[in-house]
Amino acid sequence: MNPSSERTGLVQMAAAMTLSGTLGVFVLESGQSAWNVVFFRCVFGAASLFVYCWMRGLLKPGLFTARTLGLALVAGAALVLNWVLLFSAYRLASISLATAVYNVQPFFLIGLGVLFLGERPTRGKLAWSVIAFAGLMLVLRLTDTAGAGGSAYLSGLMLGLGAAALYGVTAVIVKRLKAIPPQVLALVQVTLGAVMLLPMADFGALPAAPLQWGYLAALGLIHTCLMYILMYSAIQKLPTTSTAALSFIYPAVAIMLDFVVYGHRMDAAQVTGVAMIFLAAAGVSLNWTWRLPGRARPGAA
């Protein structure tokens, strides 16, 4: 691999994940419902991705068969609903905790791979799954189970889990669509999202302030079009391990901004749970293996 190309990929992936980490702040500062936020993200994202794909000559006839278009639309529906659930979770459970719970998505992918692709997880992946589940139980622990605060918090975390499951569905389907340029696939998905969510959009509650419109436009132009262009370009240049490692910039930035902008703090149990989820997700994504103590490595004297 060309070292210069790899360095460019590292910068692109780091930039994409940093942008992704700012997503929650833009969602909350827009002042809109999750339905409106996702609708306008899709509208602005579709317009900008169309211009990009057209200028790059990616919109060629015959890209889709009836089967691949159907799969792309199912994946797009799952992706758009994933955004609705995740953005709703931000308001109910905080950006930090919703992001932490959302990062159990690698384990939903393992489960979906077993159910639909006939994959058999290794013992190492099963061990990481147990650690992630234990961490999730710590995050789900309610500090105030009585009253609306605890109920809203738990609802938010459940929405975050639902978003992670839907993302897993999208990822499994997209694996079958490798022949289609990812930017075109993203264009199809956000176009579908704009059509899907049109009946749910509340046009009577549109932002009055230009700044709020700016946040909505940025979610489509920056957090969808630019971010996906950077991310897909980086993936083409980087080994899988580098891509997986850099993806942890996203939750780190999200948690830091949640504290800086909104002053949200996690208690000790939640911090421990989040750390366990991130450790387990890193173990699966980077394919870390478990070695029993005292067992000699092959070839060792």
C-alpha positions in Angstrom: 0.0 0.0 0.0 1.3 3.5 -0.9 2.3 5.2 2.4 1.2 8.6 1.1 -2.2 7.2 0.2 -2.5 5.6 3.6 -1.6 8.8 5.4 -4.4 10.6 3.4 -6.8 7.8 4.3 -5.9 8.2 8.0 -6.6 12.0 7.9 -9.9 11.4 6.0 -11.1 8.7 8.4 -10.1 10.8 11.5 -12.0 13.8 10.0 -15.1 11.7 9.2 -15.2 10.2 12.7 -14.7 13.6 14.3 -17.6 15.0 12.3 -19.7 12.0 13.4 -18.9 12.8 17.0 -20.4 16.3 16.7 -23.7 14.9 15.3 -25.5 14.9 18.6 -24.9 18.6 19.3 -26.2 19.6 15.9 -29.3 17.4 16.4 -30.2 18.9 19.8 -29.3 22.5 18.8 -31.6 22.3 15.8 -34.5 22.3 18.3 -36.5 20.0 16.0 -38.1 16.6 16.6 -36.2 13.5 15.6 -38.6 13.0 12.6 -38.0 16.6 11.4 -34.2 16.3 11.9 -33.9 13.1 9.9 -36.3 14.3 7.2 -34.2 17.5 6.6 -31.0 15.5 6.9 -32.2 13.3 4.1 -33.4 16.2 2.0 -30.2 18.2 2.2 -28.1 15.0 2.0 -29.9 13.7 -1.1 -29.5 17.1 -2.9 -25.8 17.3 -2.1 -25.0 13.6 -2.8 -26.9 13.9 -6.1 -24.6 16.8 -7.2 -21.5 14.9 -6.1 -22.5 11.6 -7.8 -23.5 13.4 -11.0 -20.2 15.4 -11.1 -18.2 12.3 -10.6 -20.0 10.3 -13.3 -21.3 7.7 -10.8 -24.9 7.9 -12.0 -24.7 5.3 -14.7 -27.7 3.3 -16.1 -27.9 -0.4 -15.2 -26.2 0.0 -11.7 -29.1 -1.7 -10.0 -31.0 -4.9 -10.8 -34.5 -5.3 -9.3 -33.0 -7.5 -6.5 -30.1 -5.1 -5.6 -32.5 -2.1 -5.7 -34.9 -3.9 -3.4 -32.0 -4.7 -1.0 -30.8 -1.1 -1.1 -34.2 0.2 -0.2 -34.6 -2.2 2.7 -31.1 -1.2 4.0 -32.1 2.5 3.5 -35.3 2.1 5.5 -33.4 0.5 8.3 -30.7 3.2 8.2 -33.2 6.0 8.3 -35.2 4.5 11.2 -31.9 3.9 13.0 -31.3 7.7 12.8 -34.8 8.5 14.1 -34.3 6.2 17.1 -30.7 7.4 17.9 -31.7 11.1 17.7 -34.7 10.4 20.0 -32.3 8.7 22.4 -30.0 11.8 22.6 -32.9 13.8 24.1 -34.0 11.1 26.6 -30.7 9.6 27.8 -28.0 12.1 26.9 -25.6 12.0 23.9 -23.0 10.2 26.0 -25.0 7.2 27.1 -27.0 6.9 23.9 -23.7 6.8 21.9 -22.3 4.2 24.3 -25.2 1.9 24.0 -25.3 2.5 20.2 -21.7 1.1 20.1 -22.9 -2.4 20.9 -23.7 -2.6 17.1 -20.7 -5.0 16.4 -22.5 -7.6 18.6 -25.8 -7.2 16.8 -23.7 -7.9 13.6 -22.3 -11.1 15.1 -25.9 -12.2 16.0 -27.2 -11.4 12.5 -24.3 -13.1 10.9 -25.1 -16.3 12.9 -28.9 -16.1 12.0 -28.7 -15.1 8.4 -25.2 -15.7 7.0 -24.4 -19.0 8.7 -21.3 -17.6 10.4 -19.9 -19.2 13.6 -18.4 -16.7 16.1 -15.1 -17.6 17.6 -14.8 -18.2 21.4 -12.9 -14.9 21.5 -15.9 -12.9 20.0 -18.2 -14.7 22.4 -16.0 -13.6 25.3 -16.0 -10.0 24.1 -19.8 -10.2 23.8 -20.1 -11.2 27.4 -18.0 -8.3 28.5 -20.0 -5.9 26.3 -23.3 -7.3 27.8 -21.9 -6.8 31.4 -21.0 -3.2 30.5 -24.4 -2.6 29.0 -26.0 -3.8 32.3 -24.0 -1.2 34.2 -25.0 1.6 31.8 -28.7 0.5 32.0 -28.6 0.7 35.8 -31.0 3.4 36.8 -29.9 5.9 39.5 -33.5 6.9 39.9 -36.0 4.1 39.0 -38.9 6.0 40.6 -40.3 8.9 38.6 -40.3 10.1 35.0 -36.6 10.8 34.9 -35.7 7.1 35.3 -38.3 6.0 32.9 -37.2 8.5 30.2 -33.6 7.5 30.7 -34.4 3.8 30.2 -36.6 4.6 27.2 -33.7 6.5 25.7 -31.3 3.7 26.2 -33.7 1.2 24.7 -34.1 3.5 21.7 -30.2 3.5 21.4 -30.2 -0.3 21.4 -32.9 -0.4 18.8 -30.9 2.0 16.6 -27.8 -0.3 17.0 -29.9 -3.3 15.9 -31.2 -1.4 12.8 -27.7 -0.4 11.9 -26.7 -4.1 12.1 -29.5 -4.9 9.6 -28.2 -2.2 7.2 -24.6 -3.4 7.5 -25.5 -7.0 6.8 -27.5 -6.0 3.7 -24.9 -3.6 2.4 -22.3 -6.4 2.5 -24.3 -7.9 -0.5 -24.1 -4.7 -2.5 -20.4 -4.3 -2.9 -20.7 -3.8 -6.7 -22.6 -0.5 -6.2 -20.5 2.7 -5.5 -21.2 3.5 -1.8 -21.9 7.2 -2.6 -24.7 6.1 -5.0 -26.0 3.7 -2.4 -26.1 6.5 0.2 -27.9 8.7 -2.3 -30.6 6.0 -2.8 -31.0 5.6 1.0 -31.4 9.3 1.9 -33.7 9.8 -1.1 -35.9 7.0 0.3 -35.6 8.6 3.7 -37.0 11.9 2.5 -39.9 10.2 0.9 -40.5 7.9 3.9 -40.5 10.6 6.4 -42.5 13.3 4.5 -45.8 12.2 6.1 -44.2 12.4 9.6 -42.5 15.8 9.1 -44.2 18.6 11.2 -44.1 21.6 8.9 -45.9 23.6 11.5 -42.9 23.5 13.9 -40.2 24.6 11.5 -37.3 26.6 12.9 -37.7 30.3 13.2 -34.0 31.1 13.7 -31.6 31.0 10.8 -29.0 29.3 13.0 -31.3 26.3 13.6 -31.8 26.0 9.8 -28.0 26.1 9.6 -27.8 23.1 12.0 -30.3 21.2 9.8 -28.5 22.0 6.6 -25.2 21.0 8.1 -26.6 17.6 9.1 -27.3 17.0 5.4 -24.4 18.7 3.7 -21.6 18.0 6.3 -22.7 15.1 8.4 -24.1 13.1 5.5 -22.6 14.1 2.2 -19.1 15.2 3.2 -18.8 12.7 6.0 -19.7 9.7 3.8 -17.4 10.9 1.0 -14.5 11.2 3.5 -15.3 7.8 5.2 -15.7 5.8 2.0 -12.6 7.3 0.4 -10.7 6.5 3.6 -12.0 2.9 3.7 -10.6 2.4 0.1 -7.1 3.4 1.3 -6.8 1.8 4.7 -6.5 -1.7 6.1 -9.6 -2.8 8.1 -7.7 -2.6 11.4 -6.9 1.0 10.9 -10.5 1.8 9.9 -11.8 0.0 13.0 -9.4 1.7 15.4 -10.1 5.2 14.1 -13.9 4.6 14.4 -13.5 5.0 18.2 -12.8 8.7 17.6 -16.6 9.1 17.1 -17.8 8.1 20.6 -14.8 9.8 22.3 -15.7 13.1 20.6 -19.4 12.7 21.3 -18.9 12.0 25.0 -16.4 14.9 25.3 -18.8 17.4 23.6 -21.7 16.2 25.7 -19.7 17.2 28.8 -18.3 20.5 27.4 -21.6 21.7 25.9 -24.2 20.3 28.1 -22.3 19.4 31.3 -23.5 15.8 31.3 -21.5 13.6 33.7 -21.7 9.8 34.1 -21.5 8.2 37.5 -18.7 5.6 38.3 -20.8 2.6 37.3 -21.8 4.1 34.0 -18.1 5.1 33.2 -17.1 1.5 33.9 -19.9 0.2 31.7 -19.0 2.5 28.9 -15.4 1.5 29.1 -16.3 -2.2 29.0 -18.5 -1.7 25.9 -15.7 0.3 24.1 -13.1 -2.3 25.1 -15.2 -5.2 23.9 -16.2 -3.4 20.7 -12.5 -2.7 20.0 -11.7 -6.4 20.7 -14.2 -7.5 18.1 -13.4 -4.8 15.5 -9.6 -5.2 15.8 -9.8 -9.0 16.1 -8.0 -9.2 19.4 -7.5 -12.7 20.5 -7.5 -14.3 24.0 -4.5 -16.3 25.2 -4.6 -18.5 28.2 -1.9 -17.7 30.7 1.1 -20.1 30.6 0.2 -21.5 27.1 3.3 -21.4 24.9 3.0 -19.7 21.6 3.7 -21.9 18.5 7.4 -22.0 17.8 8.3 -20.7 21.3 11.3 -22.5 22.9 
